[in-house]
Amino acid sequence: MNFFCRFFFIAALLLVCQPASAEKRVALVLGNSNYKHAAMLPNPVNDAAAVAATLKGAGFDIVDSRLDLSAADMRRALRDFADQARDSDLAVVYYAGHGIEIDGTNYLIPTDATLQRDTDIYDEAFSLDRVLLMIEPARQLRLVIVDACRNNPFAETMKRTVSSRTVSRGLARIEPTTTNTLVAFAAKAGLTALDGNSKNSPYATALVKHIATPGLDVRRAFGFIRDDVLQATGNRQEPYVYGSLGGADIALVPVPAASTPTANPQSETRRDFELALQVGNEDAMNAFLAQHPDGFYASLAKLQLTKIAAEKTRVAATEKARLAEQERARLAAEGAQRREQEKAAADAKAAEERRVAAEKTKQAVQEQVAEVERQQIAATPPAAGTPPEIIKMAAADASADEPAAGPAAIERTQGPSFASLSAEPPPGQLVKSVQTELRRVGCLTAAADGEWNTASQRSLTLFNRHAGTKFNVKLASLDALDAIKLKSRRVCPLICEHGFRPDGDNCSKIACAEGSFLNEDNECEKRRAKRPIARREPVERSHRVARERPRPEASAPQSHASGAHASGQVVCDRGGCRPVERGCHVEWRTFAQGGPYEGGGGNVQICR
């Protein structure tokens, strides 16, 4: 009993531990050229041979290729392939030769068919529906490729037993009833395909080119085939595919599994070195050297220590140069003695020279690190399974003259670059440092708050314009920070509000002299004096005054001497006003009637 239990346990364990079998892919390739009762076709045999060779080279488990088949041979080939497709995952049938469509059904014609009557098609040819039924058991994909859309050579001699029966040009449209089934025609339904002038037809040439591309979805493959055929035939032949598939990609040839790369004996050392680079200080590098005192990565660690020291020297020199420049500017603004100003200027110049020397030292160390990395790439063979394109890119980078070529090659072949893992300030601190430097050179007026907003981007744009640089204004970078630090004086011109003018690093209010004012151009302009304006009365008003002036009823007598002879009335004309004589009276007359005023008339004295 114990023996049988152990036996069944071991058998079950062996079954479970076996690797999963790969997909089974089978194909049937048929090509008919030498027809006995029709003109010979030159290309189908060549096309079938090319397709069979392509599928065999693509690793199909079974590729059954048969040429110039009679009806009996074709029936036997279909039966044999039905057995092979029963337990397959992908089943492909390719047929090149004559085909015919009668009453909406497509038929594949063997080489010994006579087709004297239209009803002979049922005995001498094989319907496309039978081929689809034969590959229906395939589990994943059923594909039928028909390169038989040529002119029907039997149409002229074939007798019609029923007048309503149609025999069309080309093949008829087909809609597969089984899921995951595709039927590909060399030409759209109702149209004929071209044989071309070469050994293979345009459709077979494109099919061989794309159908066995590893990992290419079969729908995209037929899309590329369509484009190539349209181009080769001048848009006279358009291949077509009927049927549908699901959302997952289905490729006739899967992508080959990548081989497992050989383990690098220095992988642990490299990992420790990358961790030390991520920490990015002297203590981490010293700890790495204590653990790995020799080898390539130890040399890189020593170079990184030199680089860290050069960076410290550069930062200290930059700060001293900035302080010296500020002291010089302060003494100049306060009007200090000439000796003090000259001493401050000399100190600022010396500090700037030390800063430039520190920058050059840092650059030299970076180039040395890059050179060591390039040499390491050139000396290290590529890992097993590395694509040839990656190897070529790495070799090109290793042979380039730019310092950045070494790190780039390491990123493509071995992971992150050593130089790219160097210590960098946090993003917030970097933004604040760039903003502080932009304020120092006069390009930013807002506060350095660590937020890279629109004002900060505008200020870096101003710096690019006036300093001749081309930094990306969308983000703050170390390169931009280093370039701004190199400027010891104001870069962006001082911009003052209206009413103020630049005065050194400050804005002074503009005071205009008496009698002047500040115009829109921020300049003082002399105010113009007001002058009296002469105006002329209208003619109508002068006439109205003339009419209203002589009113004797409202006038008083002006002469008391002639009162004895006056009638108590007064008359006025151009000569003045006088009493009306006794026995006379006053009447209103126009100028034409003898009135005194032209255009208006007036009162006159009438005596009788």
C-alpha positions in Angstrom: 0.0 0.0 0.0 2.8 2.4 0.9 4.5 1.6 -2.3 1.5 2.5 -4.4 1.0 5.8 -2.5 4.6 6.8 -3.0 4.3 5.9 -6.7 1.2 8.0 -7.3 2.7 10.9 -5.3 5.9 10.9 -7.4 3.9 10.6 -10.7 1.7 13.6 -9.7 4.8 15.6 -8.7 6.4 15.0 -12.1 3.2 16.1 -13.9 3.0 19.3 -11.9 6.7 20.2 -12.2 6.7 19.8 -16.1 7.1 23.1 -17.9 4.0 24.5 -19.7 4.0 23.4 -23.4 4.3 26.1 -26.0 1.5 27.0 -28.4 1.0 24.5 -31.2 1.0 26.2 -34.6 0.1 24.3 -37.8 -0.2 25.5 -41.4 -1.4 24.0 -44.7 0.1 25.7 -47.9 -1.5 24.9 -51.3 -0.4 26.2 -54.7 -2.0 25.3 -58.1 -0.3 26.6 -61.3 -0.4 23.8 -63.9 -4.1 23.6 -64.8 -5.1 21.0 -67.4 -8.1 22.8 -68.9 -7.1 26.4 -68.3 -4.1 28.7 -68.9 -1.1 28.1 -66.7 -0.5 30.5 -63.8 3.2 31.3 -63.3 3.1 32.6 -59.7 1.0 30.3 -57.4 3.7 27.6 -57.1 6.4 30.2 -56.3 4.1 32.0 -53.9 3.2 28.8 -52.0 6.9 27.8 -51.8 7.9 31.3 -50.4 5.1 31.3 -47.8 5.9 27.7 -46.7 9.6 28.6 -46.2 8.6 31.7 -44.2 6.3 29.7 -41.8 8.9 27.0 -41.4 11.6 29.6 -40.6 9.1 31.2 -38.1 9.1 27.9 -36.0 5.7 26.5 -36.9 5.3 23.0 -35.6 3.7 21.6 -38.8 3.9 23.2 -42.3 2.3 20.9 -44.9 3.1 22.3 -48.3 1.6 20.7 -51.5 1.7 21.9 -55.1 -0.4 21.3 -58.3 -3.1 19.3 -56.6 -5.8 17.3 -58.4 -9.3 17.0 -56.8 -8.3 13.7 -55.1 -5.0 15.1 -53.9 -6.7 18.3 -52.6 -9.4 16.3 -50.8 -6.7 14.1 -49.1 -4.7 17.2 -48.1 -7.7 18.8 -46.5 -8.5 15.6 -44.5 -5.0 15.2 -43.3 -4.8 18.8 -42.1 -8.1 18.5 -40.3 -6.5 15.9 -38.0 -3.5 18.1 -37.4 -5.6 21.2 -36.6 -7.8 19.4 -34.1 -5.4 19.9 -31.1 -3.7 23.1 -32.4 -3.7 26.7 -31.0 -3.1 28.4 -34.3 -4.2 27.0 -37.7 -3.3 28.7 -40.9 -4.3 27.7 -44.5 -2.8 29.5 -47.5 -4.1 28.8 -51.1 -2.8 30.3 -54.3 -4.4 29.4 -57.6 -7.8 29.8 -59.4 -11.0 30.5 -57.4 -14.5 31.0 -58.5 -17.7 32.4 -56.9 -21.1 31.0 -57.8 -24.3 32.2 -56.1 -22.4 33.9 -53.3 -20.2 30.9 -52.4 -16.5 30.8 -53.0 -14.7 27.7 -54.4 -11.1 26.6 -54.7 -10.4 24.9 -58.0 -8.0 21.9 -58.3 -5.8 21.5 -61.4 -7.9 18.7 -63.1 -11.3 20.6 -63.0 -13.2 20.9 -66.3 -16.3 22.8 -65.1 -18.3 22.3 -68.3 -21.5 23.2 -66.4 -22.1 25.4 -63.4 -23.3 22.4 -61.4 -20.0 20.7 -61.8 -18.6 23.1 -59.2 -20.1 20.9 -56.5 -18.2 17.8 -57.6 -14.9 19.2 -58.9 -14.1 22.1 -56.5 -13.9 22.7 -52.8 -15.9 25.4 -51.1 -14.2 27.9 -48.7 -16.8 27.0 -46.1 -15.4 23.5 -46.0 -11.9 24.8 -45.3 -13.2 27.0 -42.4 -15.0 24.0 -41.0 -11.8 22.0 -41.2 -9.8 24.4 -38.9 -12.6 25.2 -36.5 -11.2 23.2 -33.6 -8.1 25.5 -33.3 -8.3 27.1 -29.9 -6.8 30.6 -30.4 -6.7 31.7 -34.1 -8.1 30.3 -37.3 -6.7 32.1 -40.4 -7.4 31.4 -44.1 -5.4 33.3 -46.7 -6.9 33.1 -50.2 -4.6 34.4 -53.1 -7.1 33.2 -55.7 -8.9 36.4 -56.7 -7.9 36.0 -60.4 -10.1 36.1 -63.5 -12.2 33.0 -63.9 -10.9 31.1 -67.0 -14.0 28.8 -67.0 -16.6 31.6 -67.2 -16.7 31.8 -71.0 -17.1 28.0 -71.6 -19.2 27.1 -68.6 -22.8 26.3 -69.4 -25.6 27.7 -67.2 -28.2 25.2 -66.2 -30.3 27.9 -64.5 -30.4 31.3 -66.0 -30.7 33.0 -62.6 -27.5 31.5 -61.3 -24.7 34.1 -61.1 -21.0 33.6 -61.8 -19.3 36.7 -60.6 -15.9 38.3 -61.3 -13.5 37.6 -58.4 -14.6 36.2 -55.0 -17.6 37.0 -52.9 -17.6 38.7 -49.5 -17.6 36.3 -46.6 -18.5 36.7 -42.9 -17.0 33.9 -40.7 -19.5 32.5 -38.2 -16.8 31.3 -35.8 -15.1 33.6 -33.3 -11.4 34.4 -33.7 -11.5 33.6 -37.4 -10.0 35.7 -40.1 -10.3 35.3 -43.9 -7.8 37.3 -45.9 -8.4 38.0 -49.7 -5.6 39.2 -52.0 -8.2 41.7 -53.4 -11.4 43.1 -52.2 -14.6 41.1 -52.9 -15.7 41.4 -56.5 -12.3 42.5 -57.7 -9.3 40.6 -59.2 -5.7 40.4 -58.0 -2.6 41.0 -60.1 0.2 38.5 -60.7 2.8 41.2 -61.2 6.0 41.0 -63.3 8.3 39.3 -60.8 8.7 35.7 -59.5 6.0 36.3 -56.8 2.8 38.3 -56.9 2.6 41.7 -55.0 0.4 40.1 -52.4 2.7 37.2 -51.7 5.7 39.4 -51.6 4.1 41.6 -48.9 2.7 38.6 -47.0 6.2 37.0 -46.7 7.6 40.3 -45.6 5.2 41.0 -42.6 3.4 37.8 -41.6 6.2 36.3 -39.6 7.3 39.4 -37.7 7.9 38.3 -34.1 5.3 39.9 -31.7 3.4 41.7 -34.5 -0.4 41.4 -34.1 -1.9 39.7 -37.1 -4.3 42.6 -37.7 -1.5 45.1 -37.9 0.5 42.7 -40.1 -2.3 42.6 -42.7 -2.6 46.4 -42.4 1.1 46.6 -43.5 0.5 44.1 -46.2 -2.4 46.2 -47.6 -0.2 49.3 -47.7 2.6 47.5 -49.5 0.2 46.0 -52.1 -1.5 49.4 -52.8 1.9 51.0 -53.3 3.2 48.2 -55.6 0.1 48.2 -57.8 -0.6 51.9 -57.9 -3.8 51.6 -55.8 -5.3 49.1 -58.3 -5.4 46.2 -55.9 -6.5 46.5 -52.3 -6.3 43.4 -50.0 -9.1 42.9 -47.6 -9.6 40.9 -44.3 -13.0 39.6 -43.1 -13.8 38.5 -39.6 -12.9 39.9 -36.1 -10.7 39.2 -33.1 -10.8 40.2 -29.5 -8.9 42.9 -27.8 -5.7 40.9 -27.0 -2.8 40.9 -29.5 -2.4 37.7 -31.5 0.9 37.2 -33.3 1.6 34.3 -35.6 5.2 34.4 -34.3 5.7 35.2 -30.6 8.5 37.3 -29.3 11.5 35.1 -28.4 12.1 34.8 -24.7 15.1 36.8 -23.6 17.9 34.7 -22.2 18.9 35.2 -18.6 21.9 37.5 -18.4 25.1 36.2 -16.9 25.5 37.3 -13.3 28.1 40.0 -12.9 30.7 39.0 -10.2 31.0 42.7 -9.3 27.2 43.3 -8.9 27.4 43.6 -5.1 30.3 46.0 -5.3 28.5 48.1 -7.8 25.3 48.1 -5.7 27.3 49.3 -2.7 29.0 52.0 -4.8 25.6 53.2 -6.1 24.3 53.4 -2.5 27.3 55.5 -1.5 26.7 57.8 -4.5 23.1 58.3 -3.4 24.2 59.4 0.0 26.7 61.6 -1.7 29.1 62.7 1.1 32.6 61.9 2.2 31.6 59.6 5.0 29.7 57.3 2.6 32.6 57.2 0.2 35.1 56.5 2.9 32.9 53.7 4.2 32.8 52.2 0.7 36.6 52.3 0.4 37.0 50.7 3.8 34.8 47.8 2.5 36.2 47.7 -1.0 39.7 49.1 -1.0 40.7 47.8 -4.5 39.2 47.5 -7.9 37.5 49.7 -10.5 34.8 51.0 -8.1 37.4 51.9 -5.5 39.1 54.1 -8.1 35.7 55.7 -8.9 35.1 56.3 -5.2 38.4 58.1 -4.9 37.5 60.2 -7.9 34.2 61.0 -6.3 36.0 62.1 -3.1 38.1 64.5 -5.2 34.9 65.7 -6.9 33.3 66.4 -3.5 36.3 68.3 -2.4 36.3 70.3 -5.6 32.7 71.2 -5.2 33.3 72.4 -1.6 36.1 74.5 -2.8 34.0 75.9 -5.6 31.1 76.8 -3.2 33.4 78.5 -0.7 35.1 80.5 -3.5 31.8 81.5 -5.0 30.5 82.7 -1.6 33.8 84.7 -1.0 33.5 86.3 -4.4 29.9 87.3 -3.7 30.8 88.8 -0.3 33.8 90.6 -1.8 31.6 92.1 -4.6 29.0 93.2 -2.1 31.7 94.9 0.0 33.1 96.7 -3.0 29.6 97.9 -4.1 28.9 99.1 -0.5 32.1 101.1 -0.3 31.4 102.7 -3.7 27.8 103.6 -2.7 28.9 105.1 0.6 31.7 107.2 -1.1 34.5 105.6 0.9 38.1 106.6 0.5 39.8 105.7 -2.7 42.3 103.4 -1.0 39.6 101.4 0.6 37.7 101.1 -2.6 40.8 99.9 -4.5 41.5 97.3 -1.8 37.9 96.0 -2.0 38.1 95.8 -5.8 41.4 93.9 -5.6 39.9 91.5 -3.0 36.8 91.0 -5.2 39.0 90.3 -8.3 41.1 87.8 -6.4 38.0 86.0 -5.0 36.6 85.8 -8.6 39.8 84.3 -9.9 39.7 81.7 -7.1 36.1 80.9 -8.0 36.9 80.4 -11.7 39.9 78.2 -10.8 37.6 76.1 -8.6 35.1 75.8 -11.4 37.8 74.5 -13.8 39.0 72.0 -11.2 35.5 70.7 -10.8 35.0 70.4 -14.5 38.3 68.5 -14.9 37.3 66.0 -12.2 34.0 65.4 -13.9 35.7 64.8 -17.2 38.1 62.4 -15.5 35.2 60.4 -14.0 33.5 60.3 -17.4 36.7 59.1 -19.1 37.1 56.2 -16.5 33.5 55.2 -17.1 34.0 55.1 -20.9 37.0 53.0 -20.5 35.1 50.6 -18.3 32.3 50.3 -21.0 34.9 49.6 -23.7 36.6 46.9 -21.6 33.4 45.2 -20.4 31.8 42.7 -22.8 28.0 43.0 -23.3 25.8 40.7 -21.3 24.3 37.7 -22.9 21.0 38.5 -24.7 21.8 42.2 -25.1 20.1 43.4 -28.3 22.6 44.5 -31.1 21.1 47.9 -31.2 21.9 48.6 -27.5 25.5 47.3 -28.1 26.0 49.7 -31.0 24.6 52.6 -29.0 26.9 51.9 -26.1 29.9 51.5 -28.5 29.1 54.8 -30.2 28.8 56.6 -26.8 32.1 55.1 -25.6 33.9 56.3 -28.7 32.4 59.9 -28.6 34.5 62.9 -27.5 31.8 64.5 -25.3 32.2 64.0 -21.6 28.6 63.0 -21.3 29.1 60.0 -23.5 30.4 57.7 -20.8 27.5 58.1 -18.4 25.0 57.8 -21.2 26.5 54.5 -22.3 26.4 53.1 -18.7 22.7 54.1 -18.4 21.9 52.2 -21.6 23.9 49.0 -20.8 24.3 48.6 -17.1 21.7 50.8 -15.4 21.9 54.3 -13.9 25.1 56.4 -14.5 27.5 57.0 -11.7 27.6 60.7 -12.5 23.8 60.9 -12.5 23.8 59.5 -8.9 26.0 62.4 -7.6 24.6 64.4 -4.7 22.2 67.1 -5.7 20.2 69.5 -3.5 16.6 68.8 -2.9 14.2 70.3 -5.4 12.8 72.9 -3.0 16.3 74.0 -1.9 17.5 74.2 -5.5 14.5 76.4 -6.5 15.2 78.7 -3.6 18.9 78.9 -4.4 18.2 79.8 -8.1 15.6 82.5 -7.0 18.2 84.0 -4.5 20.8 84.2 -7.3 18.2 85.7 -9.7 17.5 88.4 -7.1 21.2 89.1 -6.7 21.7 89.7 -10.4 18.5 91.9 -10.6 16.3 89.6 -12.6 13.8 88.7 -9.8 12.0 91.2 -7.6 9.8 88.7 -5.8 10.8 86.9 -2.6 12.8 83.6 -2.8 10.0 81.3 -1.5 11.1 78.0 -3.1 8.0 78.0 -5.5 8.9 78.0 -9.2 6.0 80.1 -10.3 5.3 82.4 -13.2 7.4 85.2 -11.8 10.4 82.9 -11.4 10.0 81.6 -15.0 9.8 85.2 -16.2 12.9 86.2 -14.3 14.9 83.3 -15.8 13.6 84.3 -19.2 15.1 87.8 -18.6 18.4 86.3 -17.5 18.5 84.2 -20.7 17.9 87.3 -22.8 20.5 89.5 -21.2 23.1 86.9 -20.5 22.8 85.1 -23.8 21.9 81.7 -22.3 19.2 79.2 -23.3 18.1 77.5 -20.1 14.7 75.8 -19.8 12.5 78.3 -17.9 10.0 75.6 -16.9 12.2 74.3 -14.1 15.1 75.3 -12.0 18.3 73.4 -12.8 21.9 73.1 -11.4 23.3 74.3 -14.7 21.2 77.5 -14.5 22.3 77.9 -10.8 26.0 77.6 -11.7 25.6 80.0 -14.7 23.9 82.6 -12.5 26.6 82.3 -9.8 29.2 83.1 -12.4 27.8 86.6 -12.8 29.3 88.9 -10.2 27.3 92.0 -11.1 23.8 92.9 -12.1 22.6 91.2 -15.4 19.1 92.4 -15.8 18.6 96.2 -16.1 16.9 97.9 -13.1 13.2 98.6 -13.9 11.5 101.3 -11.8 7.9 102.3 -11.5 6.5 105.4 -13.1 7.8 108.5 -11.3 11.1 106.8 -10.5 14.4 106.5 -12.4 17.3 104.0 -11.9 20.1 105.2 -9.7 22.7 102.5 -9.3 20.9 99.6 -7.7 18.1 101.7 -6.4 15.2 103.7 -7.8 15.1 107.5 -7.1 12.0 109.6 -7.3 11.9 112.1 -10.2 11.4 115.7 -9.0 10.3 118.1 -11.8 11.0 121.8 -11.6 8.3 124.4 -11.0 6.2 124.9 -14.1 6.9 121.4 -15.3 5.1 118.1 -15.0 5.9 114.3 -15.4 4.6 113.0 -18.7 3.7 109.4 -19.7 7.3 108.7 -20.9 8.6 109.3 -17.3 10.2 112.6 -18.3 9.7 116.2 -17.1 7.9 118.4 -19.6 7.4 122.2 -19.3 3.8 123.2 -18.7 2.3 125.5 -21.4 0.7 129.0 -20.3 -3.0 129.6 -20.9 -3.8 132.3 -23.5 -7.1 134.3 -23.8 -9.2 133.3 -26.7 -11.1 136.0 -28.7 -14.7 135.2 -29.6 -17.0 136.8 -32.1 -20.7 137.4 -31.3 -23.1 135.9 -33.8 -24.9 138.3 -36.2 -28.3 137.3 -35.0 -27.5 138.4 -31.4 -26.4 141.9 -32.6 -29.6 142.3 -34.5 -31.6 141.3 -31.5 -29.8 143.9 -29.3 -30.5 146.5 -32.0 -34.1 145.7 -32.0 -34.5 145.7 -28.2 -32.5 148.9 -27.6 -34.8 151.8 -28.7 -37.9 151.6 -26.5 -39.1 155.2 -26.0 -41.8 154.1 -23.5 -39.0 152.9 -21.1 -36.8 156.0 -21.7 -36.8 159.1 -19.6 -36.5 162.6 -21.1 -32.8 163.7 -21.1 -33.2 167.4 -21.8 -35.1 169.7 -19.5 -34.5 172.7 -21.6 -36.9 171.7 -24.4 -39.6 170.3 -22.1 -41.9 173.2 -22.9 -42.2 172.2 -26.5 -42.0 168.3 -26.0 -44.9 165.9 -26.2 -43.4 163.7 -23.5 -42.0 161.1 -25.9 -38.4 160.4 -26.8 -37.0 159.1 -30.2 -33.6 157.6 -30.7 -31.6 157.1 -33.9 -27.9 157.1 -34.9 -27.5 160.6 -33.7 -28.7 159.9 -30.2 -32.0 160.3 -28.3 -34.2 163.6 -28.2 -37.7 164.6 -27.1 -40.5 164.3 -29.7 -41.7 167.8 -30.8 -45.2 168.9 -30.0 -47.6 167.9 -32.6 -45.5 164.9 -33.6 -45.6 161.2 -32.7 -43.3 158.1 -32.8 -43.8 155.2 -35.2 -41.8 152.0 -35.9 -40.4 151.8 -39.4 -38.2 149.3 -41.1 -34.9 150.4 -42.7 -36.6 150.3 -46.2 -39.4 152.5 -44.8 -36.9 155.0 -43.4 -36.0 153.3 -40.2 -32.6 154.3 -38.6 -31.0 150.8 -38.3 -30.1 148.7 -41.3 -31.4 145.2 -41.1 -33.6 145.9 -38.1 -35.4 149.2 -38.4 -36.3 151.5 -35.4 -38.6 154.3 -34.1 -38.9 157.5 -36.2 -40.6 160.9 -35.4 -43.6 161.6 -37.6 -44.9 165.2 -37.8 -48.1 166.3 -39.7 
